[in-house]
Amino acid sequence: MMMRSWLVSAAIGSLFLGVSRNGAKAAAAKFASRPWAPHVAGQKASTAGEKLTWKPVDFAIVRYNDDAPASWNMYHGEKKGLLLIRLWRRYLFLNVQDQEVYELDPQKVKVQGDNNVEWSPSDLPSDPIETSEWKVRDVGPMRRVVFRFGKSGNFLDIQLPLQINGKPMY
């Protein structure tokens, strides 16, 4: 009796393993067949030039070389891990998963009222800023993202709130 239940469990396990392998292969094939949309895949599908609305990030902390910048704002889109950051008069597009930072033309970023910003992903520059020493880790109720501009440049330290279940809020 014990042997039969073990065989049934092994058969069911191999069935699920085969399904998950085939599902992973199908997902990989689907992703590979898709035209590559850099850095904003998952945002609402937009036609060329359509601007997306970015909302402010609540309860974030930004530090530039161990000091708080005098003037900054942070905005999030629909996809987690994509952020717009305004440091003084400079706008940066940050892709946390790919560890890339792009400097945006400030004239192409439109502020709407007090809170929202409009920016089109089609205005993304082709080359990211050189960055190094990326560290992304969860620190209590926050996700901390730290990186250096260039090889010996300034540090940017961003702390984003996490949800109660530990998943990123933005």
MDTraj code that builds the backbone (N, CA, C; nanometers):
import mdtraj as md
import numpy as np

residues = "MET MET MET ARG SER TRP LEU VAL SER ALA ALA ILE GLY SER LEU PHE LEU GLY VAL SER ARG ASN GLY ALA LYS ALA ALA ALA ALA LYS PHE ALA SER ARG PRO TRP ALA PRO HIS VAL ALA GLY GLN LYS ALA SER THR ALA GLY GLU LYS LEU THR TRP LYS PRO VAL ASP PHE ALA ILE VAL ARG TYR ASN ASP ASP ALA PRO ALA SER TRP ASN MET TYR HIS GLY GLU LYS LYS GLY LEU LEU LEU ILE ARG LEU TRP ARG ARG TYR LEU PHE LEU ASN VAL GLN ASP GLN GLU VAL TYR GLU LEU ASP PRO GLN LYS VAL LYS VAL GLN GLY ASP ASN ASN VAL GLU TRP SER PRO SER ASP LEU PRO SER ASP PRO ILE GLU THR SER GLU TRP LYS VAL ARG ASP VAL GLY PRO MET ARG ARG VAL VAL PHE ARG PHE GLY LYS SER GLY ASN PHE LEU ASP ILE GLN LEU PRO LEU GLN ILE ASN GLY LYS PRO MET TYR".split()
xyz = np.array([
    [0.0823, -0.1193, 0.0000],
    [0.0000, 0.0000, 0.0000],
    [0.0867, 0.1257, 0.0000],
    [0.1950, 0.1223, 0.0810],
    [0.2847, 0.2359, 0.0909],
    [0.3529, 0.2609, -0.0434],
    [0.3906, 0.1519, -0.1116],
    [0.4587, 0.1615, -0.2404],
    [0.3665, 0.2214, -0.3465],
    [0.2385, 0.1835, -0.3446],
    [0.1429, 0.2330, -0.4428],
    [0.1240, 0.3841, -0.4266],
    [0.1101, 0.4344, -0.3040],
    [0.0921, 0.5788, -0.2831],
    [0.2180, 0.6555, -0.3250],
    [0.3336, 0.5946, -0.3049],
    [0.4567, 0.6604, -0.3464],
    [0.4617, 0.6698, -0.4993],
    [0.4221, 0.5622, -0.5692],
    [0.4217, 0.5639, -0.7148],
    [0.3217, 0.6653, -0.7696],
    [0.2046, 0.6732, -0.7062],
    [0.1038, 0.7714, -0.7493],
    [0.1584, 0.9131, -0.7297],
    [0.2222, 0.9378, -0.6157],
    [0.2798, 1.0699, -0.5892],
    [0.3889, 1.1029, -0.6895],
    [0.4731, 1.0061, -0.7233],
    [0.5799, 1.0274, -0.8207],
    [0.5220, 1.0567, -0.9582],
    [0.4149, 0.9856, -0.9965],
    [0.3527, 1.0072, -1.1273],
    [0.2915, 1.1468, -1.1349],
    [0.2243, 1.1883, -1.0297],
    [0.1624, 1.3213, -1.0283],
    [0.2705, 1.4286, -1.0303],
    [0.3776, 1.4066, -0.9544],
    [0.4876, 1.5026, -0.9528],
    [0.5523, 1.5186, -1.0889],
    [0.5749, 1.4072, -1.1587],
    [0.6360, 1.4158, -1.2911],
    [0.5412, 1.4818, -1.3905],
    [0.4114, 1.4618, -1.3734],
    [0.3136, 1.5274, -1.4587],
    [0.3217, 1.6789, -1.4409],
    [0.3244, 1.7252, -1.3142],
    [0.3345, 1.8686, -1.2891],
    [0.4671, 1.9245, -1.3359],
    [0.5741, 1.8504, -1.3215],
    [0.7046, 1.8944, -1.3663],
    [0.7053, 1.9115, -1.5174],
    [0.6452, 1.8173, -1.5885],
    [0.6371, 1.8274, -1.7335],
    [0.5540, 1.9458, -1.7775],
    [0.4441, 1.9722, -1.7068],
    [0.3594, 2.0862, -1.7399],
    [0.4346, 2.2154, -1.7158],
    [0.5059, 2.2258, -1.6019],
    [0.5764, 2.3502, -1.5726],
    [0.6917, 2.3721, -1.6698],
    [0.7591, 2.2640, -1.7136],
    [0.8660, 2.2797, -1.8126],
    [0.8090, 2.3274, -1.9448],
    [0.6985, 2.2650, -1.9888],
    [0.6372, 2.3066, -2.1144],
    [0.5855, 2.4490, -2.1043],
    [0.5300, 2.4859, -1.9892],
    [0.4818, 2.6221, -1.9693],
    [0.5954, 2.7215, -1.9743],
    [0.7098, 2.6873, -1.9164],
    [0.8261, 2.7765, -1.9183],
    [0.8794, 2.7899, -2.0607],
    [0.8819, 2.6775, -2.1361],
    [0.9279, 2.6832, -2.2742],
    [0.8343, 2.7697, -2.3583],
    [0.7042, 2.7538, -2.3370],
    [0.6068, 2.8331, -2.4127],
    [0.6207, 2.9811, -2.3790],
    [0.6409, 3.0111, -2.2521],
    [0.6570, 3.1511, -2.2119],
    [0.7846, 3.2096, -2.2714],
    [0.8934, 3.1316, -2.2720],
    [1.0196, 3.1789, -2.3292],
    [1.0045, 3.2012, -2.4793],
    [0.9360, 3.1108, -2.5481],
    [0.9150, 3.1251, -2.6919],
    [0.8288, 3.2479, -2.7216],
    [0.7280, 3.2708, -2.6392],
    [0.6407, 3.3861, -2.6582],
    [0.7197, 3.5148, -2.6405],
    [0.8050, 3.5197, -2.5374],
    [0.8860, 3.6383, -2.5121],
    [0.9866, 3.6610, -2.6243],
    [1.0494, 3.5528, -2.6751],
    [1.1498, 3.5647, -2.7800],
    [1.0876, 3.6094, -2.9120],
    [0.9622, 3.5713, -2.9384],
    [0.8988, 3.6072, -3.0643],
    [0.8456, 3.7497, -3.0640],
    [0.8415, 3.8101, -2.9489],
    [0.7881, 3.9444, -2.9343],
    [0.8929, 4.0478, -2.9744],
    [0.8543, 4.1553, -3.0445],
    [0.9535, 4.2588, -3.0720],
    [0.9980, 4.3213, -2.9403],
    [1.1265, 4.3465, -2.9295],
    [1.1820, 4.3933, -2.8035],
    [1.1447, 4.5388, -2.7808],
    [1.0726, 4.5641, -2.6713],
    [1.0351, 4.7003, -2.6347],
    [1.1175, 4.7379, -2.5131],
    [1.2227, 4.8160, -2.5301],
    [1.3179, 4.8373, -2.4222],
    [1.2574, 4.9097, -2.3033],
    [1.2745, 4.8496, -2.1876],
    [1.2590, 4.9125, -2.0575],
    [1.1193, 4.9537, -2.0171],
    [1.0245, 4.9581, -2.1055],
    [0.8920, 4.9972, -2.0651],
    [0.7888, 4.8926, -2.1030],
    [0.8338, 4.7700, -2.1291],
    [0.7393, 4.6623, -2.1556],
    [0.6555, 4.6455, -2.0310],
    [0.5290, 4.6313, -2.0470],
    [0.4418, 4.6183, -1.9314],
    [0.3707, 4.7495, -1.9006],
    [0.4235, 4.8607, -1.9466],
    [0.3492, 4.9842, -1.9332],
    [0.2306, 4.9719, -2.0284],
    [0.1345, 5.0554, -2.0114],
    [0.0190, 5.0526, -2.0993],
    [0.0671, 5.0696, -2.2433],
    [0.0177, 4.9859, -2.3327],
    [0.0609, 4.9926, -2.4723],
    [0.0328, 5.1312, -2.5263],
    [0.1361, 5.1923, -2.5805],
    [0.1191, 5.3285, -2.6277],
    [0.1627, 5.3393, -2.7723],
    [0.0946, 5.4241, -2.8451],
    [0.1355, 5.4508, -2.9814],
    [0.2532, 5.5459, -2.9755],
    [0.3203, 5.5605, -3.0862],
    [0.4395, 5.6446, -3.0894],
    [0.4045, 5.7862, -3.0460],
    [0.4750, 5.8346, -2.9453],
    [0.4551, 5.9713, -2.8990],
    [0.3476, 5.9880, -2.7939],
    [0.2683, 5.8844, -2.7654],
    [0.1646, 5.8975, -2.6630],
    [0.2308, 5.9091, -2.5264],
    [0.1876, 6.0073, -2.4492],
    [0.2469, 6.0316, -2.3185],
    [0.1719, 5.9529, -2.2122],
    [0.2475, 5.8968, -2.1185],
    [0.1903, 5.8238, -2.0069],
    [0.1950, 5.9112, -1.8832],
    [0.0989, 5.8929, -1.7943],
    [0.0950, 5.9695, -1.6710],
    [0.1687, 5.8935, -1.5626],
    [0.2614, 5.9611, -1.4979],
    [0.3409, 5.9051, -1.3889],
    [0.2952, 5.9724, -1.2604],
    [0.2680, 5.8925, -1.1581],
    [0.2148, 5.9435, -1.0317],
    [0.3252, 5.9496, -0.9265],
    [0.3109, 6.0388, -0.8293],
    [0.4164, 6.0519, -0.7278],
    [0.4272, 5.9289, -0.6385],
    [0.5491, 5.8999, -0.5953],
    [0.5757, 5.7911, -0.5020],
    [0.5636, 5.8491, -0.3616],
    [0.4774, 5.7888, -0.2807],
    [0.4592, 5.8345, -0.1432],
    [0.5606, 5.7670, -0.0521],
    [0.6103, 5.8395, 0.0439],
    [0.6966, 5.7876, 0.1505],
    [0.8298, 5.7339, 0.1003],
    [0.8840, 5.7899, -0.0048],
    [1.0162, 5.7490, -0.0524],
    [1.1225, 5.8382, 0.0112],
    [1.2438, 5.7879, 0.0130],
    [1.3573, 5.8634, 0.0649],
    [1.4642, 5.8642, -0.0438],
    [1.5203, 5.9804, -0.0715],
    [1.6268, 5.9934, -0.1704],
    [1.7455, 6.0617, -0.1028],
    [1.8617, 6.0009, -0.1230],
    [1.9856, 6.0580, -0.0708],
    [2.0869, 6.0620, -0.1848],
    [2.1560, 6.1736, -0.1944],
    [2.2584, 6.1934, -0.2964],
    [2.3883, 6.2212, -0.2227],
    [2.4805, 6.1258, -0.2259],
    [2.6071, 6.1362, -0.1521],
    [2.5834, 6.1594, -0.0025],
    [2.5001, 6.0788, 0.0593],
    [2.4711, 6.0824, 0.2031],
    [2.4010, 6.2090, 0.2503],
    [2.3471, 6.2892, 0.1603],
    [2.2677, 6.4062, 0.1967],
    [2.1370, 6.4044, 0.1189],
    [2.0352, 6.4641, 0.1766],
    [1.9084, 6.4770, 0.1052],
    [1.9213, 6.5894, 0.0032],
    [1.8824, 6.5666, -0.1222],
    [1.8872, 6.6750, -0.2211],
    [1.7907, 6.7868, -0.1811],
    [1.8260, 6.9080, -0.2148],
    [1.7416, 7.0221, -0.1800],
    [1.6077, 7.0168, -0.2539],
    [1.6073, 6.9636, -0.3751],
    [1.4852, 6.9588, -0.4548],
    [1.4793, 6.8261, -0.5296],
    [1.3755, 6.7460, -0.5024],
    [1.3601, 6.6185, -0.5712],
    [1.2144, 6.5744, -0.5678],
    [1.1767, 6.4904, -0.6631],
    [1.0478, 6.4213, -0.6691],
    [1.0709, 6.2855, -0.7324],
    [0.9839, 6.1904, -0.6995],
    [0.9919, 6.0577, -0.7591],
    [0.8524, 6.0175, -0.8053],
    [0.8458, 5.9570, -0.9250],
    [0.7188, 5.9176, -0.9851],
    [0.7263, 5.7718, -1.0292],
    [0.6112, 5.7036, -1.0280],
    [0.6038, 5.5644, -1.0721],
    [0.5002, 5.5511, -1.1819],
    [0.5210, 5.4500, -1.2670],
    [0.4256, 5.4177, -1.3724],
    [0.3427, 5.2978, -1.3301],
    [0.2880, 5.2268, -1.4270],
    [0.2056, 5.1099, -1.3964],
    [0.2894, 4.9870, -1.3669],
    [0.4062, 4.9759, -1.4275],
    [0.4910, 4.8595, -1.4054],
    [0.5868, 4.8868, -1.2891],
    [0.5999, 4.7883, -1.2023],
    [0.6873, 4.8032, -1.0865],
    [0.8331, 4.8013, -1.1303],
    [0.9129, 4.8817, -1.0644],
    [1.0555, 4.8865, -1.0939],
    [1.0946, 4.9927, -1.1940],
    [0.9978, 5.0662, -1.2488],
    [1.0253, 5.1756, -1.3414],
    [0.9906, 5.3064, -1.2715],
    [1.0888, 5.3940, -1.2589],
    [1.0700, 5.5179, -1.1838],
    [1.1223, 5.6370, -1.2633],
    [1.0567, 5.7515, -1.2445],
    [1.1069, 5.8795, -1.2926],
    [1.1500, 5.9572, -1.1696],
    [1.2712, 6.0102, -1.1719],
    [1.3229, 6.0846, -1.0576],
    [1.3663, 6.2221, -1.1048],
    [1.3217, 6.3240, -1.0321],
    [1.3676, 6.4595, -1.0597],
    [1.4638, 6.4988, -0.9487],
    [1.5884, 6.5217, -0.9855],
    [1.6898, 6.5738, -0.8933],
    [1.7241, 6.7143, -0.9411],
    [1.6903, 6.8135, -0.8622],
    [1.7069, 6.9530, -0.8996],
    [1.6357, 6.9765, -1.0313],
    [1.7057, 7.0061, -1.1398],
    [1.6412, 7.0281, -1.2704],
    [1.6642, 6.9129, -1.3660],
    [1.7163, 6.8049, -1.3170],
    [1.7531, 6.6893, -1.3989],
    [1.6502, 6.5786, -1.3797],
    [1.6039, 6.5165, -1.4893],
    [1.5118, 6.4036, -1.4820],
    [1.5858, 6.2754, -1.5192],
    [1.5655, 6.1718, -1.4387],
    [1.6268, 6.0420, -1.4628],
    [1.5176, 5.9366, -1.4740],
    [1.5323, 5.8451, -1.5691],
    [1.4451, 5.7282, -1.5800],
    [1.5248, 5.6112, -1.5251],
    [1.4706, 5.5440, -1.4240],
    [1.5410, 5.4368, -1.3548],
    [1.4679, 5.3057, -1.3763],
    [1.5393, 5.2058, -1.4283],
    [1.4865, 5.0713, -1.4437],
    [1.5610, 4.9837, -1.3431],
    [1.4962, 4.9507, -1.2320],
    [1.5621, 4.8797, -1.1229],
    [1.5985, 4.7377, -1.1641],
    [1.5097, 4.6676, -1.2359],
    [1.5374, 4.5286, -1.2724],
    [1.6571, 4.5160, -1.3665],
    [1.6675, 4.6048, -1.4643],
    [1.7783, 4.5998, -1.5600],
    [1.9000, 4.6780, -1.5122],
    [1.8877, 4.7462, -1.3993],
    [1.9948, 4.8277, -1.3415],
    [2.0461, 4.9288, -1.4430],
    [1.9536, 5.0076, -1.4978],
    [1.9876, 5.1091, -1.5962],
    [1.9262, 5.2425, -1.5566],
    [1.9998, 5.3497, -1.5869],
    [1.9546, 5.4859, -1.5604],
    [1.9737, 5.5665, -1.6880],
    [1.8705, 5.6406, -1.7260],
    [1.8746, 5.7250, -1.8445],
    [1.8486, 5.8691, -1.8034],
    [1.9231, 5.9612, -1.8617],
    [1.8952, 6.1026, -1.8385],
    [1.7964, 6.1486, -1.9450],
    [1.6880, 6.2123, -1.9004],
    [1.5820, 6.2558, -1.9906],
    [1.5942, 6.4039, -2.0195],
    [1.5454, 6.4422, -2.1366],
    [1.5387, 6.5833, -2.1721],
    [1.4281, 6.6471, -2.0885],
    [1.4593, 6.7454, -2.0022],
    [1.3566, 6.8039, -1.9147],
    [1.2429, 6.8712, -1.9905],
    [1.2662, 6.9114, -2.1145],
    [1.1603, 6.9759, -2.1914],
    [1.0551, 6.8764, -2.2392],
    [1.0880, 6.7463, -2.2392],
    [0.9926, 6.6448, -2.2828],
    [0.9115, 6.5877, -2.1667],
    [0.9431, 6.6282, -2.0459],
    [0.8684, 6.5846, -1.9271],
    [0.7769, 6.7000, -1.8879],
    [0.6469, 6.6756, -1.8880],
    [0.5480, 6.7801, -1.8603],
    [0.4849, 6.7570, -1.7230],
    [0.4917, 6.8577, -1.6380],
    [0.4318, 6.8506, -1.5049],
    [0.2853, 6.8884, -1.5173],
    [0.1964, 6.8058, -1.4598],
    [0.0524, 6.8307, -1.4615],
    [0.0079, 6.8633, -1.3198],
    [-0.0252, 6.9849, -1.2941],
    [-0.0725, 7.0226, -1.1606],
    [0.0381, 7.0058, -1.0575],
    [-0.0008, 6.9643, -0.9371],
    [0.0964, 6.9490, -0.8292],
    [0.1570, 6.8099, -0.8231],
    [0.0875, 6.7090, -0.8751],
    [0.1286, 6.5718, -0.8462],
    [0.1793, 6.4902, -0.9633],
    [0.1139, 6.4945, -1.0762],
    [0.1442, 6.4022, -1.1850],
    [0.2403, 6.4609, -1.2876],
    [0.3028, 6.3704, -1.3619],
    [0.3966, 6.4082, -1.4677],
    [0.3597, 6.3272, -1.5913],
    [0.3712, 6.3883, -1.7093],
    [0.3502, 6.3185, -1.8361],
    [0.4827, 6.3042, -1.9068],
    [0.5103, 6.1817, -1.9520],
    [0.6328, 6.1559, -2.0278],
    [0.6073, 6.0373, -2.1193],
    [0.6607, 6.0425, -2.2401],
    [0.6418, 5.9356, -2.3374],
    [0.7645, 5.8453, -2.3408],
    [0.7461, 5.7134, -2.3286],
    [0.8586, 5.6198, -2.3385],
    [0.9307, 5.6261, -2.4728],
    [0.8668, 5.6808, -2.5755],
    [0.9344, 5.6934, -2.7055],
    [1.0465, 5.7979, -2.6987],
    [1.0466, 5.8811, -2.5946],
    [1.1509, 5.9826, -2.5770],
    [1.2707, 5.9300, -2.4994],
    [1.2753, 5.7995, -2.4735],
    [1.3855, 5.7402, -2.3984],
    [1.5133, 5.7436, -2.4826],
    [1.6236, 5.7961, -2.4279],
    [1.7501, 5.7963, -2.5032],
    [1.7963, 5.6542, -2.5345],
    [1.8815, 5.6422, -2.6346],
    [1.9258, 5.5087, -2.6756],
    [2.0297, 5.4493, -2.5812],
    [2.1112, 5.5315, -2.5170],
    [2.2170, 5.4805, -2.4305],
    [2.1945, 5.5224, -2.2855],
    [2.2098, 5.4281, -2.1916],
    [2.1962, 5.4643, -2.0499],
    [2.3209, 5.5363, -1.9993],
    [2.3057, 5.6006, -1.8852],
    [2.4187, 5.6629, -1.8165],
    [2.5041, 5.5509, -1.7603],
    [2.6343, 5.5710, -1.7569],
    [2.7224, 5.4703, -1.6987],
    [2.7031, 5.4692, -1.5469],
    [2.6729, 5.3513, -1.4932],
    [2.6550, 5.3348, -1.3495],
    [2.7338, 5.2124, -1.3042],
    [2.7599, 5.2054, -1.1751],
    [2.8307, 5.0906, -1.1192],
    [2.7876, 5.0705, -0.9745],
    [2.8327, 4.9621, -0.9167],
    [2.8104, 4.9288, -0.7762],
    [2.6623, 4.9275, -0.7372],
    [2.5794, 4.8616, -0.8169],
    [2.4366, 4.8505, -0.7868],
    [2.4148, 4.7573, -0.6685],
    [2.3300, 4.7998, -0.5778],
    [2.2882, 4.7156, -0.4662],
    [2.1384, 4.7363, -0.4474],
    [2.0635, 4.6274, -0.4553],
    [1.9191, 4.6306, -0.4325],
    [1.8897, 4.5291, -0.3241],
    [1.8340, 4.5747, -0.2138],
    [1.8012, 4.4819, -0.1057],
    [1.6878, 4.5388, -0.0214],
    [1.6205, 4.4487, 0.0473],
    [1.5118, 4.4880, 0.1354],
    [1.5690, 4.5174, 0.2735],
    [1.5324, 4.6328, 0.3259],
    [1.5785, 4.6759, 0.4574],
    [1.4532, 4.7063, 0.5385],
    [1.4086, 4.6089, 0.6172],
    [1.2853, 4.6275, 0.6943],
    [1.1685, 4.6505, 0.6014],
    [1.0916, 4.7566, 0.6234],
    [0.9742, 4.7828, 0.5393],
    [1.0071, 4.8616, 0.4125],
    [1.1346, 4.8688, 0.3755],
    [1.1762, 4.9471, 0.2591],
    [1.2622, 4.8621, 0.1652],
    [1.2591, 4.8956, 0.0373],
    [1.3517, 4.8387, -0.0608],
    [1.4534, 4.9487, -0.0899],
    [1.5795, 4.9151, -0.0708],
    [1.6864, 5.0130, -0.0877],
    [1.7606, 4.9853, -0.2175],
    [1.7741, 5.0885, -0.3005],
    [1.8450, 5.0813, -0.4275],
    [1.9576, 5.1841, -0.4203],
    [2.0819, 5.1365, -0.4307],
    [2.1989, 5.2242, -0.4245],
    [2.2853, 5.1964, -0.5466],
    [2.3315, 5.3023, -0.6121],
    [2.4245, 5.2869, -0.7234],
    [2.5117, 5.4110, -0.7338],
    [2.6198, 5.3963, -0.8090],
    [2.7158, 5.5050, -0.8290],
    [2.7095, 5.5477, -0.9752],
    [2.7142, 5.6786, -0.9987],
    [2.7240, 5.7310, -1.1347],
    [2.8685, 5.7161, -1.1801],
    [2.8903, 5.6443, -1.2882],
    [3.0255, 5.6200, -1.3370],
    [3.0987, 5.5230, -1.2460],
    [3.2318, 5.5215, -1.2570],
    [3.3101, 5.4295, -1.1745],
    [3.3535, 5.4918, -1.0438],
    [3.3680, 5.6221, -1.0405],
    [3.4097, 5.6879, -0.9165],
    [3.3284, 5.8143, -0.8912],
    [3.2045, 5.8157, -0.9388],
    [3.1197, 5.9340, -0.9259],
    [3.0393, 5.9350, -0.7977],
    [2.9306, 6.0075, -0.8004],
    [2.8438, 6.0249, -0.6848],
    [2.7494, 5.9064, -0.6678],
    [2.7035, 5.8865, -0.5441],
    [2.6081, 5.7815, -0.5128],
    [2.4663, 5.8367, -0.5131],
    [2.3710, 5.7543, -0.5552],
    [2.2294, 5.7836, -0.5390],
    [2.1700, 5.6687, -0.4590],
    [2.1040, 5.7016, -0.3504],
    [2.0440, 5.6040, -0.2591],
    [1.8945, 5.6313, -0.2549],
    [1.8146, 5.5326, -0.2969],
    [1.6686, 5.5452, -0.3003],
    [1.6093, 5.4390, -0.2100],
    [1.5137, 5.4779, -0.1273],
    [1.4432, 5.3820, -0.0429],
    [1.2948, 5.3912, -0.0743],
    [1.2388, 5.2774, -0.1172],
    [1.0982, 5.2683, -0.1572],
    [1.0227, 5.1817, -0.0581],
    [0.8997, 5.2192, -0.0226],
    [0.8236, 5.1376, 0.0731],
    [0.7810, 5.0047, 0.0122],
    [0.7760, 4.9022, 0.0971],
    [0.7257, 4.7704, 0.0585],
    [0.5853, 4.7525, 0.1141],
    [0.5085, 4.6640, 0.0508],
    [0.3774, 4.6286, 0.1040],
    [0.3962, 4.5402, 0.2267],
    [0.2901, 4.5159, 0.3001],
    [0.2972, 4.4346, 0.4207],
    [0.3456, 4.2933, 0.3902],
    [0.3114, 4.2406, 0.2718],
    [0.3542, 4.1043, 0.2358],
    [0.4974, 4.1008, 0.1815],
    [0.5687, 4.2141, 0.1791],
    [0.7075, 4.2177, 0.1381],
    [0.7294, 4.2432, -0.0107],
    [0.6225, 4.2551, -0.0872],
    [0.6352, 4.2836, -0.2309],
    [0.6518, 4.4334, -0.2517],
    [0.7205, 4.4735, -0.3598],
    [0.7406, 4.6157, -0.3839],
    [0.6092, 4.6880, -0.4124],
    [0.5980, 4.8082, -0.3595],
    [0.4778, 4.8885, -0.3817],
    [0.4845, 4.9572, -0.5175],
    [0.6056, 4.9930, -0.5603],
    [0.6245, 5.0668, -0.6875],
    [0.7256, 4.9980, -0.7756],
])
top = md.Topology()
chain = top.add_chain()
for i, resn in enumerate(residues, 1):
    res = top.add_residue(resn, chain, resSeq=i)
    for name in ("N", "CA", "C"):
        top.add_atom(name, md.element.get_by_symbol(name[0]), res)
traj = md.Trajectory(xyz[None], top)
